[in-house]
Amino acid sequence: MSLEKLIAFLFQTTGKDRLTEKEIYMILSFKLGWLTPADGKRAIQKALEKNLIKKEGDEIIPNFDYKNI
């Protein structure tokens, strides 16, 4: 699964347009069991580096139209 698809999946699944970093890695790690918390944090960092998401305060927002993926 690509990082873009992963981000799209997270936001589509929650039905939210904004998530906190903690919400993201908690979903990836504990709810889905896909990644360890450390790997979830690294995925968030990679998505920031690739400009797939941006941070506004404590919230993370997708930088692409995730609803059409």
Residue pairs with C-beta under 8 A, 6 or more apart in sequence:
1 9
3 43
3 46
3 47
3 50
3 52
4 52
4 64
4 69
5 69
6 28
6 43
7 47
7 52
7 53
7 62
7 64
7 66
8 62
8 64
8 66
8 67
8 69
10 19
10 24
10 27
10 28
11 17
11 19
11 62
11 66
12 66
12 67
12 69
13 27
14 23
14 27
17 61
17 62
18 56
18 59
18 60
18 61
19 59
19 60
20 58
20 59
20 60
21 41
21 44
21 55
21 58
21 60
24 40
24 43
24 44
24 60
25 35
25 37
25 40
25 41
25 43
25 44
26 37
26 40
28 34
28 35
28 39
28 40
28 43
29 35
29 36
29 37
29 39
29 40
30 37
35 43
44 53
44 60
47 53
48 54
48 55
51 63
52 62
52 63
52 64
53 60
53 61
53 62
53 63
54 60
54 61
54 63
55 61
